Amino acid sequence: MRSPNELSVFFVLLFLSACVGQKTASAGLPLDPSVVIDLKKVGWRPALDESNRSFFKDFSTAKLEALDDTTKILFLTKDLVVVYHTNQQGTNWRTATRQLEAFFISAKDGSLLRTKTWPTVQRRSRDELRDSEARLIPLQDGRFLVMANGRMMLYESNLELVKELELSPFTSTDLWAVQTVAEGKQIFLRHESQTDLHVTYSWLASDTLRVLREMPGYQAKNFDVLRNVTAGEQGVFTFSDSGIRMIAPGPSIKTICDDRLCDTDGENFQVISSRYLAISGKKGIGIVDIGRGLAWSKTVGPEYDSPKYDPHMFQFGETVSNLSGSRLAVWVTSEPKGIFDGVKINSSPTLFVYDVLGLRRLSLVSIKSVNGQWDVAFSPDGAKLAVYDGAKLKIYAVG
């Protein structure tokens, strides 16, 4: 017969085992949204669908770069989410007027709090790291930037304008791009002049737009100065022949990750904190410690290296994180059906949500897009996740 102490230990272990089982099960089951917003009911309308015949009738590279028909989302605070897109008035893309339209929505109950528009001009590049025209950028403490019509405007979450800067020069050959760094405390501003092939990197304080430091765009024998970079607090990062490279003012250059995922298999990465980068590639995802290299990864199984499988059957999207970098999400598709991180996936995107500090999966979200468009955003604290599926905005609690 067991003693009272033995029975106590037994039941505690049984309870802990059940809790672990519940966590494992919940991490493997798709989440259900706590709030669902039909965006048409708050005034949002999808972009007009131009036929292929019409689009290619006057096709040019400039027209393709100016195409801006997607809807984007972001959180300003844990309870305030923004849905925005560009409206074009007129069918001639060269002469049409454009405006950036934003819907400020409660993440608690889905109610529309306010709408606001800004006049904007056509984008000069589809690459978000080169051109931030008609974009909203989240910052620390609910502040955000609006990049529109050659201006950088800093707002509080209540839409009070704090400061406005004119981007000069702002011509048809100048591109300005912004990235959030240092958990939203700083702004990275990249200015590219295609006239004289000159690039400048600047770091600004996010509360005043004061320039903290600058450096010329990096250039080397195997690195074009116009090439884009991903910004961090202490420097910029880029892919190279040897892996992911960090370029700090000086310049000081070093390779921080030479794993296959950072080299031949790497496709895109994001700086998620002062310590970590998140990378997604052809075969999986990973977390890179800036000082120590690849710290953690999840890749497809070796069975998918077999000749009978299409090497491109899996597709991994760009990673998304919250401002502090404690949460990470990435969508994955597989055609034909495959298994990633123990989960069966297919041609519809499955969103994998991870706890970066614990290096574990928290949950899954199935994305059923109605028009091939979707976007994902975390609240600043990482407790909420918003998913736009082409028609609706869904809010999820992820812990």
C-alpha positions as CSV (number, residue, x, y, z in Angstrom):
1,M,0.0,0.0,0.0
2,R,1.3,3.5,-0.9
3,S,2.0,6.0,1.9
4,P,0.2,9.3,1.9
5,N,3.4,11.1,0.7
6,E,3.8,8.6,-2.1
7,L,0.2,9.2,-3.1
8,S,0.6,12.9,-3.1
9,V,3.7,12.7,-5.3
10,F,1.8,10.3,-7.6
11,F,-1.2,12.7,-8.1
12,V,1.1,15.7,-8.6
13,L,3.0,13.9,-11.3
14,L,-0.3,12.7,-12.9
15,F,-1.6,16.3,-12.8
16,L,1.6,17.7,-14.4
17,S,1.5,14.9,-17.1
18,A,-2.1,15.9,-17.9
19,C,-1.1,19.6,-18.2
20,V,1.8,18.7,-20.5
21,G,-0.6,16.6,-22.6
22,Q,-3.1,19.5,-22.8
23,K,-0.4,21.9,-23.9
24,T,0.9,19.5,-26.5
25,A,-2.6,19.0,-27.8
26,S,-3.4,22.7,-27.9
27,A,-0.2,23.4,-29.7
28,G,-1.3,20.9,-32.4
29,L,-4.8,22.2,-32.9
30,P,-5.8,25.2,-34.9
31,L,-6.9,28.2,-32.9
32,D,-10.4,29.7,-33.2
33,P,-10.7,33.5,-33.5
34,S,-12.1,35.5,-30.5
35,V,-13.2,38.4,-32.7
36,V,-14.1,38.3,-36.4
37,I,-14.7,41.6,-38.4
38,D,-16.3,41.7,-41.8
39,L,-14.2,44.6,-43.2
40,K,-16.9,45.6,-45.7
41,K,-19.1,46.5,-42.8
42,V,-16.6,49.1,-41.6
43,G,-16.2,50.7,-45.0
44,W,-13.3,48.8,-46.5
45,R,-13.5,47.8,-50.1
46,P,-11.2,45.5,-52.0
47,A,-9.1,46.9,-54.8
48,L,-10.6,46.9,-58.2
49,D,-9.6,43.7,-60.1
50,E,-8.0,44.7,-63.4
51,S,-8.1,42.1,-66.1
52,N,-4.9,40.6,-67.4
53,R,-5.7,42.0,-70.9
54,S,-6.1,45.5,-69.5
55,F,-3.1,45.3,-67.2
56,F,-0.7,44.1,-69.9
57,K,-2.1,46.5,-72.6
58,D,0.3,49.3,-71.3
59,F,2.6,47.1,-69.3
60,S,6.0,48.4,-68.1
61,T,8.3,47.7,-65.3
62,A,7.3,51.1,-63.7
63,K,3.6,50.0,-63.8
64,L,4.5,46.7,-62.0
65,E,6.5,48.5,-59.4
66,A,3.7,51.0,-58.8
67,L,1.1,48.2,-58.3
68,D,-0.2,48.5,-54.7
69,D,-3.4,46.5,-54.4
70,T,-2.9,44.6,-51.1
71,T,-4.4,45.3,-47.8
72,K,-2.1,45.4,-44.8
73,I,-2.6,45.1,-41.0
74,L,-0.7,46.1,-37.9
75,F,-1.3,46.5,-34.1
76,L,-0.6,49.8,-32.4
77,T,-1.5,48.6,-28.9
78,K,-2.8,45.3,-27.6
79,D,-6.4,46.5,-28.2
80,L,-5.9,48.7,-31.3
81,V,-5.4,47.2,-34.8
82,V,-5.2,49.1,-38.1
83,V,-6.2,47.8,-41.5
84,Y,-5.0,50.0,-44.4
85,H,-4.7,50.0,-48.2
86,T,-4.2,52.4,-51.1
87,N,-7.2,53.6,-53.1
88,Q,-6.6,54.6,-56.7
89,Q,-9.0,57.1,-58.4
90,G,-8.7,56.7,-62.1
91,T,-7.8,53.9,-64.5
92,N,-4.7,55.4,-65.9
93,W,-2.0,54.4,-63.5
94,R,0.3,57.2,-64.5
95,T,-2.2,60.0,-63.9
96,A,-4.5,58.5,-61.3
97,T,-4.7,60.1,-57.8
98,R,-4.1,57.9,-54.8
99,Q,-4.9,58.0,-51.1
100,L,-3.8,55.9,-48.2
101,E,-6.9,54.8,-46.2
102,A,-6.7,53.4,-42.7
103,F,-9.3,51.8,-40.5
104,F,-8.6,51.9,-36.7
105,I,-10.4,49.0,-35.1
106,S,-10.9,47.8,-31.6
107,A,-9.3,44.4,-31.1
108,K,-11.6,43.8,-28.1
109,D,-14.9,43.8,-30.0
110,G,-14.2,44.6,-33.6
111,S,-15.8,48.1,-33.5
112,L,-14.6,50.8,-35.9
113,L,-13.0,53.6,-33.9
114,R,-11.9,55.9,-36.7
115,T,-10.9,56.2,-40.3
116,K,-8.2,58.5,-41.8
117,T,-6.8,59.1,-45.2
118,W,-3.6,60.6,-46.5
119,P,-2.8,61.7,-50.1
120,T,0.0,59.5,-51.6
121,V,1.8,59.0,-54.8
122,Q,2.7,55.9,-56.8
123,R,5.2,53.6,-55.4
124,R,8.6,53.3,-57.2
125,S,9.4,49.7,-56.0
126,R,7.4,46.7,-54.8
127,D,10.3,45.9,-52.5
128,E,9.3,47.0,-49.0
129,L,13.0,47.4,-48.0
130,R,13.5,49.9,-50.8
131,D,10.3,51.9,-50.8
132,S,7.9,52.7,-47.9
133,E,5.6,55.1,-49.8
134,A,2.0,54.5,-48.7
135,R,3.0,52.5,-45.6
136,L,2.2,52.6,-41.8
137,I,5.1,51.6,-39.5
138,P,4.4,50.6,-35.9
139,L,6.7,52.0,-33.2
140,Q,7.1,51.9,-29.4
141,D,4.3,52.9,-27.0
142,G,1.6,52.9,-29.7
143,R,3.2,55.5,-31.9
144,F,3.4,55.0,-35.6
145,L,4.8,56.5,-38.8
146,V,3.0,57.3,-42.0
147,M,5.1,57.5,-45.1
148,A,3.0,59.3,-47.8
149,N,3.6,61.8,-50.6
150,G,7.2,62.4,-49.7
151,R,6.6,63.0,-46.0
152,M,7.4,61.1,-42.8
153,M,4.7,61.7,-40.2
154,L,4.9,60.6,-36.6
155,Y,1.6,60.0,-34.8
156,E,0.5,59.0,-31.3
157,S,-2.0,56.1,-31.2
158,N,-4.8,58.6,-30.8
159,L,-3.9,60.1,-34.2
160,E,-2.3,63.2,-32.7
161,L,0.5,64.4,-35.1
162,V,3.7,64.6,-33.2
163,K,6.2,65.6,-35.9
164,E,6.4,65.7,-39.7
165,L,9.5,65.6,-41.8
166,E,9.8,66.3,-45.6
167,L,11.9,63.7,-47.4
168,S,14.3,65.6,-49.5
169,P,15.1,65.1,-52.2
170,F,11.9,63.4,-53.3
171,T,12.1,62.8,-57.1
172,S,11.2,60.0,-59.4
173,T,14.7,58.6,-58.9
174,D,14.8,58.8,-55.1
175,L,13.5,56.0,-52.9
176,W,13.0,56.2,-49.1
177,A,12.4,53.1,-46.9
178,V,11.8,52.7,-43.2
179,Q,12.2,49.8,-40.8
180,T,11.4,49.5,-37.1
181,V,14.4,48.6,-35.0
182,A,15.4,48.3,-31.3
183,E,11.8,47.1,-30.3
184,G,10.3,50.3,-31.8
185,K,12.6,52.7,-30.0
186,Q,14.4,53.6,-33.2
187,I,13.7,54.0,-37.0
188,F,16.0,52.9,-39.7
189,L,15.8,55.1,-42.8
190,R,17.3,54.1,-46.1
191,H,17.7,56.8,-48.9
192,E,18.5,55.6,-52.3
193,S,19.4,58.0,-55.2
194,Q,19.3,56.2,-58.5
195,T,20.7,59.3,-60.3
196,D,24.1,59.1,-58.7
197,L,23.9,55.5,-57.3
198,H,24.2,56.8,-53.8
199,V,22.7,55.2,-50.6
200,T,22.6,56.5,-47.0
201,Y,21.6,54.5,-43.9
202,S,20.3,56.6,-40.9
203,W,19.1,55.6,-37.5
204,L,16.5,58.0,-35.9
205,A,14.9,58.2,-32.4
206,S,11.3,57.0,-32.8
207,D,9.8,59.6,-30.4
208,T,11.5,62.7,-32.0
209,L,12.8,61.7,-35.4
210,R,16.2,63.0,-34.4
211,V,19.1,61.4,-36.3
212,L,21.2,59.3,-34.0
213,R,23.8,58.1,-36.5
214,E,24.4,57.7,-40.2
215,M,26.6,55.6,-42.5
216,P,27.0,55.4,-46.2
217,G,25.4,52.4,-48.0
218,Y,27.7,49.4,-48.0
219,Q,29.5,48.7,-51.2
220,A,32.0,46.0,-52.1
221,K,33.2,44.0,-55.1
222,N,30.4,41.5,-54.7
223,F,27.8,43.8,-53.1
224,D,26.0,46.5,-55.1
225,V,25.4,49.7,-53.1
226,L,21.8,49.7,-54.3
227,R,21.2,46.3,-52.8
228,N,18.7,46.3,-49.9
229,V,19.5,45.4,-46.4
230,T,17.6,44.4,-43.2
231,A,18.3,46.7,-40.3
232,G,19.2,46.1,-36.7
233,E,20.1,48.4,-33.8
234,Q,23.9,48.1,-34.3
235,G,24.1,47.6,-38.1
236,V,22.6,46.1,-41.1
237,F,22.3,42.5,-42.3
238,T,22.3,40.8,-45.7
239,F,22.8,37.4,-47.4
240,S,26.2,36.8,-48.9
241,D,28.1,33.9,-50.4
242,S,29.2,32.8,-46.9
243,G,25.8,33.1,-45.2
244,I,24.2,36.0,-43.3
245,R,26.6,38.9,-42.9
246,M,26.4,41.8,-40.4
247,I,27.7,45.2,-41.5
248,A,28.3,47.7,-38.7
249,P,29.5,51.3,-39.0
250,G,33.2,51.5,-39.7
251,P,32.5,49.4,-41.6
252,S,33.0,46.2,-39.6
253,I,31.9,43.1,-41.4
254,K,31.4,39.6,-40.1
255,T,29.5,36.4,-41.0
256,I,27.0,35.6,-38.2
257,C,25.6,32.4,-39.6
258,D,27.0,30.0,-42.2
259,D,24.5,27.2,-41.8
260,R,22.9,25.9,-44.9
261,L,19.6,27.5,-43.8
262,C,21.4,30.9,-43.8
263,D,23.2,30.2,-47.1
264,T,21.9,28.1,-50.0
265,D,18.5,27.4,-48.5
266,G,17.9,30.9,-47.1
267,E,15.3,33.1,-48.8
268,N,14.5,35.9,-46.3
269,F,15.1,36.9,-42.7
270,Q,14.0,39.5,-40.2
271,V,15.7,41.1,-37.2
272,I,13.4,40.4,-34.4
273,S,15.4,41.8,-31.4
274,S,18.8,43.1,-30.5
275,R,19.9,39.5,-30.1
276,Y,18.0,37.4,-32.7
277,L,17.2,37.1,-36.3
278,A,14.4,34.9,-37.7
279,I,15.0,33.2,-41.0
280,S,12.8,31.2,-43.4
281,G,14.0,29.4,-46.5
282,K,13.4,26.6,-48.9
283,K,13.4,23.8,-46.2
284,G,12.4,25.4,-43.0
285,I,12.8,28.2,-40.4
286,G,15.3,29.1,-37.8
287,I,16.4,31.5,-35.1
288,V,19.9,33.0,-35.4
289,D,21.8,34.4,-32.4
290,I,23.7,37.4,-33.7
291,G,26.7,36.6,-31.5
292,R,26.6,32.7,-31.8
293,G,25.0,31.7,-35.0
294,L,22.1,29.4,-35.6
295,A,20.4,28.7,-32.3
296,W,17.3,26.7,-33.3
297,S,15.7,25.5,-36.5
298,K,12.7,23.5,-37.7
299,T,13.2,21.9,-41.1
300,V,11.3,19.4,-43.3
301,G,12.2,15.7,-42.8
302,P,15.0,14.0,-44.7
303,E,12.3,11.9,-46.6
304,Y,11.5,15.0,-48.6
305,D,15.0,15.0,-50.1
306,S,14.0,11.9,-52.1
307,P,14.0,12.4,-55.9
308,K,10.3,11.4,-55.9
309,Y,9.4,14.7,-54.1
310,D,9.4,18.1,-55.9
311,P,12.2,20.1,-54.1
312,H,9.7,23.1,-54.3
313,M,6.7,21.3,-52.7
314,F,7.1,23.3,-49.5
315,Q,6.9,27.1,-49.4
316,F,7.7,29.1,-46.3
317,G,6.6,32.7,-46.0
318,E,8.3,35.7,-44.4
319,T,8.4,35.6,-40.6
320,V,6.4,38.0,-38.5
321,S,7.2,38.9,-34.9
322,N,5.9,41.3,-32.2
323,L,8.0,44.3,-31.3
324,S,10.0,42.6,-28.5
325,G,10.7,39.5,-30.6
326,S,9.2,37.1,-28.1
327,R,6.6,35.7,-30.6
328,L,7.1,34.5,-34.1
329,A,4.8,33.4,-36.9
330,V,5.4,32.0,-40.3
331,W,2.9,30.5,-42.9
332,V,3.7,27.3,-44.6
333,T,2.2,25.5,-47.6
334,S,2.8,22.1,-49.2
335,E,1.7,20.8,-52.5
336,P,1.2,17.9,-52.6
337,K,0.4,17.4,-48.9
338,G,3.4,17.1,-46.6
339,I,4.4,17.2,-42.9
340,F,6.3,20.0,-41.2
341,D,6.9,20.2,-37.4
342,G,4.7,17.2,-37.0
343,V,1.7,18.8,-38.7
344,K,0.0,17.8,-42.0
345,I,-0.2,20.8,-44.3
346,N,-1.5,21.3,-47.8
347,S,-1.8,24.1,-50.4
348,S,-3.8,26.4,-48.0
349,P,-1.5,28.3,-45.7
350,T,-1.0,27.1,-42.2
351,L,0.3,29.7,-39.8
352,F,2.8,28.3,-37.2
353,V,3.1,30.4,-34.0
354,Y,6.2,30.0,-31.9
355,D,7.5,31.3,-28.5
356,V,11.0,32.5,-29.4
357,L,12.4,32.5,-25.8
358,G,11.1,29.0,-25.1
359,L,11.9,27.8,-28.6
360,R,8.6,25.9,-28.8
361,R,5.4,26.0,-30.9
362,L,2.4,27.7,-29.3
363,S,-0.4,27.2,-31.7
364,L,-1.6,26.9,-35.3
365,V,-3.9,29.0,-37.4
366,S,-5.5,27.9,-40.7
367,I,-5.7,30.7,-43.3
368,K,-8.5,30.4,-45.8
369,S,-7.9,33.2,-48.2
370,V,-10.8,34.3,-50.4
371,N,-8.6,36.0,-53.0
372,G,-5.1,34.8,-52.6
373,Q,-4.2,37.7,-50.2
374,W,-3.5,37.6,-46.5
375,D,-1.5,39.4,-43.9
376,V,-0.5,38.7,-40.3
377,A,0.3,40.9,-37.3
378,F,1.1,40.5,-33.6
379,S,0.1,42.9,-30.8
380,P,3.2,44.6,-29.2
381,D,3.2,42.1,-26.3
382,G,2.6,39.1,-28.5
383,A,-0.6,38.0,-26.7
384,K,-2.8,38.7,-29.7
385,L,-2.5,37.8,-33.4
386,A,-4.5,39.3,-36.2
387,V,-5.0,37.6,-39.6
388,Y,-6.5,39.3,-42.7
389,D,-7.8,36.7,-45.1
390,G,-8.8,38.9,-48.0
391,A,-12.2,39.9,-46.6
392,K,-12.3,39.5,-42.8
393,L,-10.0,40.4,-40.0
394,K,-9.7,37.7,-37.3
395,I,-8.2,38.3,-33.8
396,Y,-6.7,35.3,-32.0
397,A,-5.5,35.0,-28.4
398,V,-2.1,33.2,-28.4
399,G,-1.2,33.5,-24.7
